[in-house]
């Protein structure tokens, strides 16, 4: 698959897998944090009614300021600009809440069938001029959210936890992307698969990792995110940089961000 428009503003990337619990939210937030620290103006769109990315980034902001409006209200009002919550320098988010569960029903009742999959894409368009990267976090097994995320994106980054069900979920997700590309004549492409939560010396982990390499070759990122205990703490404290354990985590995600940027830059040469 050929990547496109690598130098444009507002490169939008959906982070996904059909299976839940594969570290999509953590990957989205950590990658966004790394890109922001590298000086890229970055926006996270929390398209998951569970709001886990919202909570993680709100804790990361360290400012205890309330979130006044969430994504569902912006979707209803057809205006996302005023929802933005600043997390830190170069990093904003569009926060989510449980009311986002109403989106599929609302779209069915209020939006023409041909426009439902593209609803978010149209509203994100003005924001693309203001950011270098927009990362979309999505829930598993939720077709309306998957369709709107992919149709809004230039690329999809597939998160692959090294277990068989995650690989199966990735394969099904790729099929869904192909169907959406055909249905809406999209230019979205898969930028790659990133292996996460890999256990050192894990027999199954190594098997699934090798199987992914055999199936997808160069589309598998060289960077591997190991299973790091410190990541669990961030769900309670927010992302922090206090000691060498935090530095180890950030080194891995900085490597992932660098490889992502390099893949985009290849299209410039």
Secondary structure as the mmCIF struct_conf table of DSSP 4:
data_model
#
loop_
_struct_conf.conf_type_id
_struct_conf.id
_struct_conf.beg_label_comp_id
_struct_conf.beg_label_asym_id
_struct_conf.beg_label_seq_id
_struct_conf.end_label_comp_id
_struct_conf.end_label_asym_id
_struct_conf.end_label_seq_id
TURN_TY1_P TURN_TY1_P1 UNK A 6 UNK A 7
BEND BEND1 UNK A 8 UNK A 10
STRN STRN1 UNK A 11 UNK A 16
BEND BEND2 UNK A 18 UNK A 23
HELX_RH_AL_P HELX_RH_AL_P1 UNK A 24 UNK A 37
TURN_TY1_P TURN_TY1_P2 UNK A 38 UNK A 39
STRN STRN2 UNK A 42 UNK A 47
TURN_TY1_P TURN_TY1_P3 UNK A 49 UNK A 50
HELX_RH_AL_P HELX_RH_AL_P2 UNK A 52 UNK A 61
BEND BEND3 UNK A 63 UNK A 63
HELX_RH_AL_P HELX_RH_AL_P3 UNK A 71 UNK A 77
TURN_TY1_P TURN_TY1_P4 UNK A 78 UNK A 78
HELX_RH_3T_P HELX_RH_3T_P1 UNK A 81 UNK A 83
STRN STRN3 UNK A 85 UNK A 88
TURN_TY1_P TURN_TY1_P5 UNK A 89 UNK A 90
STRN STRN4 UNK A 91 UNK A 94
HELX_RH_3T_P HELX_RH_3T_P2 UNK A 98 UNK A 102
HELX_RH_AL_P HELX_RH_AL_P4 UNK A 103 UNK A 110
BEND BEND4 UNK A 111 UNK A 111
HELX_RH_AL_P HELX_RH_AL_P5 UNK A 113 UNK A 116
TURN_TY1_P TURN_TY1_P6 UNK A 117 UNK A 118
HELX_RH_AL_P HELX_RH_AL_P6 UNK A 119 UNK A 128
TURN_TY1_P TURN_TY1_P7 UNK A 129 UNK A 130
BEND BEND5 UNK A 132 UNK A 132
STRN STRN5 UNK A 133 UNK A 138
TURN_TY1_P TURN_TY1_P8 UNK A 140 UNK A 141
HELX_RH_AL_P HELX_RH_AL_P7 UNK A 143 UNK A 151
TURN_TY1_P TURN_TY1_P9 UNK A 152 UNK A 152
BEND BEND6 UNK A 154 UNK A 154
STRN STRN6 UNK A 155 UNK A 161
BEND BEND7 UNK A 162 UNK A 163
HELX_RH_AL_P HELX_RH_AL_P8 UNK A 164 UNK A 184
TURN_TY1_P TURN_TY1_P10 UNK A 185 UNK A 185
STRN STRN7 UNK A 189 UNK A 198
HELX_LH_PP_P HELX_LH_PP_P1 UNK A 199 UNK A 199
TURN_TY1_P TURN_TY1_P11 UNK A 200 UNK A 201
HELX_RH_AL_P HELX_RH_AL_P9 UNK A 203 UNK A 216
HELX_RH_3T_P HELX_RH_3T_P3 UNK A 217 UNK A 219
STRN STRN8 UNK A 220 UNK A 226
TURN_TY1_P TURN_TY1_P12 UNK A 229 UNK A 229
HELX_RH_AL_P HELX_RH_AL_P10 UNK A 230 UNK A 237
BEND BEND8 UNK A 239 UNK A 239
BEND BEND9 UNK A 243 UNK A 243
HELX_RH_AL_P HELX_RH_AL_P11 UNK A 244 UNK A 265
HELX_RH_3T_P HELX_RH_3T_P4 UNK A 266 UNK A 268
#
